[in-house]
């Protein structure tokens, strides 16, 4: 049964490679994926021979399952880059060709300089986490205030909004990073097994990918063979070059959840502070003031990632927050009149 399942996997990979090759018609990648399809067919033939040697019946003609057909349909509609994660999960190699090159990545096989990218990604996530907490809790407080309840009720609503939003964001981030980590671990485990069983086939696949990236075939063969001489280096290289994964980026879901909780809480606390320090209408005026300043600051900070002018980014975020706050205030006011 294991040989039959392996045969099916290789035949499915070959079918998907040909679909990707068709999607890349007229590009240098077309030839690469055709060669990978032939390699997968060859591997399937080896499994078929193993089944015959074990006395098993030959497998029936391969028919792609519903999942494979759906993926090919989406590849045709969305393109290979948008489907590269799904394709990699279905044992389609060469997806690193669709990764955005990292500055300083001089040649295939060299370690990638992701440190600055990871730091920038963490800063970006923190800024957007603060922004989510700021807008959602400010809108909640203004909506409740619009209904006209006592300041204590507004304060309680703001605290509840902060906690509910922070725990929700943390849970979502945990599930997201946990799923991504399990995906990485599964793909790397597959590569480890294939490297142990079929090292020469892995060398050939890696050399084809290097050739598609622009290296001469002789140098690609030499580099692939050299890298696969060290099992640890080989696994790291295969994960990067065949799957487009970086083994060093298997983040902790608990760390991501805590960071999301703290970022959202920090943003949600800002519009709540005036109700902790002031009373009456001063608290509402204070919430409007500090929320406006914070929104402008967040928008200006986001402009670092978008390349837009800080005044433009800050003004746009202030306008978005003002519209959200005005909408919830109006709805709260209307509900307060109807229910009051």
C-alpha positions, 0 to 999 in steps of 0.5 A, spaced: 500 500 500 505 504 501 508 503 494 501 504 491 500 511 495 507 513 493 506 512 486 500 516 486 503 522 489 509 522 484 503 521 478 500 527 481 506 531 482 507 530 474 500 532 472 501 538 476 508 540 474 505 539 466 499 544 468 504 549 471 508 548 465 502 550 461 501 556 465 508 558 464 508 557 457 513 561 453 517 563 459 524 559 461 520 556 467 516 552 462 522 547 460 524 546 468 517 544 470 517 539 464 523 536 466 521 536 473 514 532 470 519 527 467 523 526 473 516 525 477 514 520 472 521 516 472 520 516 480 513 513 479 516 508 474 520 506 479 515 505 484 511 501 479 517 496 478 517 495 486 510 493 486 511 488 481 517 485 484 513 485 491 508 481 487 502 486 487 498 488 481 500 494 476 496 500 478 490 503 474 491 509 469 492 515 473 486 519 474 487 526 478 483 527 484 478 533 485 483 536 489 488 536 484 483 538 479 481 544 483 488 546 484 490 546 476 483 550 475 485 555 480 492 556 477 489 557 470 485 563 473 490 566 479 497 564 476 502 560 479 505 565 484 498 566 488 498 558 488 505 557 490 504 555 497 498 550 495 503 547 490 508 546 495 504 542 499 502 538 494 509 536 492 510 541 487 518 543 487 521 549 484 516 554 488 522 558 490 522 561 483 516 565 485 519 568 492 521 575 492 529 576 492 532 578 498 537 584 498 544 581 498 542 574 496 548 573 491 547 566 488 543 560 489 545 556 495 547 562 499 544 563 506 539 568 505 539 575 509 532 575 512 534 578 519 532 585 517 526 583 513 524 579 520 525 585 524 521 589 519 515 584 519 515 584 526 515 592 526 509 592 521 505 587 525 506 591 531 504 597 528 498 594 525 496 591 531 496 597 535 492 601 529 486 595 530 486 596 537 486 603 537 480 604 531 476 598 534 476 600 541 475 608 540 469 606 535 466 602 541 467 607 546 464 613 541 458 608 540 456 607 547 457 614 549 453 616 543 447 612 546 448 617 553 450 612 558 453 614 565 461 614 564 462 608 568 458 604 563 462 607 558 469 605 561 466 598 563 465 597 555 472 600 553 475 595 558 471 589 555 472 591 548 480 591 550 480 584 553 475 581 548 479 584 542 486 582 545 484 575 546 481 574 539 487 577 536 492 573 540 487 566 538 487 568 531 495 569 531 496 563 535 492 559 530 495 562 524 502 561 526 501 554 528 498 552 522 504 555 518 509 552 522 506 545 521 506 546 514 513 548 514 515 542 518 511 537 514 514 539 508 521 539 511 520 532 513 518 530 506 524 533 504 528 529 509 525 522 507 526 524 499 533 526 501 535 519 505 532 515 499 533 518 493 539 523 493 541 523 486 534 525 484 534 531 489 541 533 486 538 533 479 532 537 481 536 542 485 540 543 479 534 544 474 532 549 479 539 553 479 539 552 471 532 556 471 535 561 475 540 563 470 546 558 472 550 554 467 548 547 467 555 545 469 555 550 474 548 548 477 550 541 477 557 542 481 553 547 486 548 542 487 552 536 488 557 540 493 551 542 497 548 536 498 554 533 500 552 535 507 546 532 510 544 538 514 546 544 509 542 539 504 536 539 507 536 547 508 538 548 501 532 544 499 527 547 503 529 554 500 530 552 493 525 547 492 519 549 496 521 557 497 521 555 505 526 558 510 527 553 516 530 559 520 523 562 520 519 557 524 516 562 529 513 561 535 505 561 535 506 563 543 510 569 542 506 571 536 500 570 540 503 574 546 505 580 541 499 580 538 495 581 545 500 586 547 500 590 540 492 590 540 492 592 548 496 598 547 492 601 541 485 599 545 488 603 551 489 609 548 482 612 547 480 608 554 485 613 558 481 619 559 475 615 562 480 613 567 483 619 568 478 624 567 470 625 568 464 627 565 464 631 558 472 632 559 473 624 558 469 624 552 473 630 549 480 627 551 478 621 548 477 624 541 483 628 542 488 622 544 485 618 539 486 623 533 493 624 535 494 617 535 491 615 529 495 621 525 501 618 528 500 611 526 498 613 519 505 617 519 508 610 521 505 606 516 507 611 511 514 608 512 512 601 509 508 604 503 513 609 501 508 615 501 509 622 505 508 622 512 502 627 512 498 624 507 499 617 511 497 620 517 491 624 514 488 618 511 488 614 517 485 620 521 480 621 516 478 613 516 478 613 524 474 619 524 469 616 519 469 610 523 468 614 530 462 618 527 458 612 524 458 608 531 457 615 534 451 616 530 448 609 530 449 609 538 445 616 538 440 613 534 439 606 538 439 611 545 433 615 542 429 609 540 431 604 546 431 610 551 
